């Protein structure tokens, strides 16, 4: 019963919105806003296995590569900066400066150094995704309870053991929040990077449909992009809930006690 209620909460509003779109657009004669029935027909005709393999799979590979690299870099630097007060004082102005630069603005600059291949697209994703991971990791490490650190020191936990058994688990809720934000940014930057001098990918295909005035096909690509984002968000939420089960249990216990 609980599982069914959760499923209804997840799919209920999207189903209502799609139903409303379907009925409200049924009589549309606009070239740029065709009926949803026409878009869904184009969806089935366009996104067949060969096109999914040619365009969607490369996009997902770039997204995962950029997201993984950004996660590793952000967590590693975040732990180092969070643990070292002097390093944090030196790095904070630089981090705030680069974080304020919109990653799409740097696409032409990155193209000059990395070319127009997959490397450029991965670098764009990394540059945009690393900041939420890095800053949340710094704050998570800084927020580790000093009593917990003193207890670990008293039990002889130092070096890597202290990092893996005390600091990272304590900071993991903030790190997970940063990763969740980075995933959303990665999807956006994946599409934007593929709109520049690309030969495949979901962003490239949507732009090609737009330029050739294949409007139903363009809308079908946008819908597919939304479905991919929804699926990735759901998978991340499931993985996060499994990894942070202890944290969710702790919060539930605190709510009951309060």
KAHU-V429248 format. One record per pair of residues at least 6 apart in sequence whose ideal C-beta (glycine too) atoms are under 8 Angstrom apart, sorted by the first residue. I is the first residue (numbers start at 1). J is the second residue. D is the distance in whole Angstrom. If there is no record, write none. Layout:
i j d
I J D
I J D
This chain:
i j d
10 234 7
14 230 8
18 36 7
21 36 5
22 35 8
22 36 5
22 37 7
25 33 7
25 34 7
25 35 5
25 36 5
25 37 8
26 35 5
26 36 8
26 37 7
27 35 7
28 34 6
28 35 5
31 215 6
32 215 6
34 215 6
34 216 5
34 219 7
38 216 5
39 216 5
39 219 5
39 220 6
39 223 7
40 220 8
41 216 7
42 214 8
42 216 4
42 217 5
42 219 7
42 220 5
43 220 4
43 223 6
43 224 7
46 217 5
46 220 5
46 221 8
47 56 8
47 220 7
47 221 8
47 224 6
51 205 8
54 200 6
55 200 5
55 201 6
55 202 6
55 204 7
55 205 5
56 202 6
56 224 7
56 228 7
58 118 8
58 200 5
58 201 5
59 190 6
59 191 8
59 194 7
59 201 5
59 202 4
59 203 7
60 228 8
62 118 6
62 121 5
62 122 6
62 125 7
62 190 6
62 193 7
62 194 8
62 201 7
63 125 7
63 186 5
63 187 7
63 190 5
65 122 5
65 125 8
66 121 7
66 122 5
66 123 8
66 124 7
66 125 3
66 126 5
66 129 6
66 186 6
66 189 7
66 190 7
67 125 7
67 129 6
67 182 6
67 183 6
67 186 5
69 122 7
69 126 5
70 125 7
70 126 5
70 128 8
70 129 4
70 130 4
70 133 6
70 182 6
70 186 7
71 129 8
71 133 6
71 179 6
71 182 7
73 126 7
73 130 5
73 133 8
73 134 8
74 129 8
74 130 5
74 131 8
74 132 8
74 133 3
74 134 4
74 137 6
74 178 7
74 182 7
75 133 6
75 134 8
75 137 5
75 175 6
77 134 6
77 137 8
78 133 7
78 134 5
78 135 7
78 136 7
78 137 3
78 138 5
78 140 8
78 141 7
78 175 8
79 137 6
79 141 6
79 163 7
79 167 7
79 168 7
79 171 8
80 87 7
81 87 5
81 88 5
81 91 5
81 134 8
81 138 5
81 141 8
82 88 7
82 137 6
82 138 4
82 139 8
82 140 7
82 141 3
82 142 5
82 171 8
83 141 6
83 167 8
88 138 7
95 131 7
95 134 7
95 135 7
98 131 7
99 131 4
99 135 7
103 124 6
103 127 5
103 128 4
103 185 8
103 189 6
103 192 8
104 124 8
104 189 7
104 192 5
106 124 7
106 127 6
107 120 8
107 124 6
107 192 7
107 193 6
107 196 5
108 196 8
110 120 5
110 123 5
110 124 6
110 127 8
111 120 6
111 196 7
111 197 7
114 120 4
114 123 5
116 196 7
116 197 4
116 198 7
120 193 7
120 196 8
121 190 7
121 193 4
121 194 6
121 198 7
121 201 8
124 189 5
124 192 7
124 193 4
125 186 5
125 189 5
125 190 6
125 193 7
128 185 5
128 186 7
128 188 8
128 189 5
129 182 4
129 183 8
129 185 5
129 186 5
129 189 7
130 182 8
132 178 4
132 179 8
132 181 4
132 182 5
132 185 7
133 175 7
133 178 4
133 179 6
133 182 5
134 178 7
135 178 7
136 174 5
136 175 6
136 177 5
136 178 3
136 181 8
137 171 6
137 174 7
137 175 5
137 178 6
139 174 6
140 170 7
140 171 3
140 172 7
140 173 7
140 174 3
140 175 6
141 167 6
141 171 5
143 170 8
143 171 7
143 174 7
144 166 7
144 167 6
144 170 4
144 171 6
145 170 7
148 166 6
148 170 6
149 162 8
149 166 7
149 167 8
152 162 5
152 165 7
152 166 5
153 162 8
157 165 6
157 166 6
168 175 8
172 243 7
172 244 6
172 247 7
173 244 6
173 247 5
176 240 5
176 243 7
176 244 6
179 236 7
179 240 8
180 233 8
180 236 6
180 240 7
183 232 6
183 233 7
183 236 6
184 229 8
184 233 8
187 225 8
187 228 7
187 229 5
187 232 7
190 201 8
190 202 7
190 203 7
191 202 6
191 203 4
191 206 7
191 225 7
192 203 7
193 203 7
194 200 8
194 201 4
194 202 7
194 203 3
194 204 5
195 203 5
195 204 7
195 207 5
198 204 4
202 221 6
202 224 7
202 225 6
202 228 8
205 221 6
206 218 6
206 221 4
206 222 7
206 225 7
209 215 8
209 217 4
209 218 4
209 221 6
210 218 5
241 248 7
